[in-house]
Amino acid sequence: MPMTVIVTRDVPMRFRGFLASVMLEIAPGVYTGPRMNRAVRERVWKVLEEWYSHLSRGGIVMTWYAASMPGGQGVKALGIPHRFLVEHDGIFLSHRSLSVEEME
């Protein structure tokens, strides 16, 4: 079973409490699960998605070993600023749109 890592940013304490109940918090907002199987990982992500659908802030990123994915790594993300994960030449790249102020 591969290692799963979840990183949270600016989310309510219930997210942290839930994640701490199923994973080890190794640093503030950083959770690891060294033996989390796919079924458990998907259930955890489903809870996070449901709770996150009622927020307008913060972010969550989950990554795990996935041999069939680019770079051998699966990635899911929820959050602001909106970032899009794009596969390019066998790796994932993080992309976000620039505001007018950032382009000047």
Sequence and secondary structure as in RCSB ss.txt:
>XXXX:A:sequence
MPMTVIVTRDVPMRFRGFLASVMLEIAPGVYTGPRMNRAVRERVWKVLEEWYSHLSRGGIVMTWYAASMPGGQGV
KALGIPHRFLVEHDGIFLSHRSLSVEEME
>XXXX:A:secstr
   EEEEEES  HHHHHHHHHHSEEEETTEEEETT  HHHHHHHHHHHHHHHTT SS EEEEEEE TTSGGGEEE
EEEESS  EEEEETTEEEEE    HHHH 
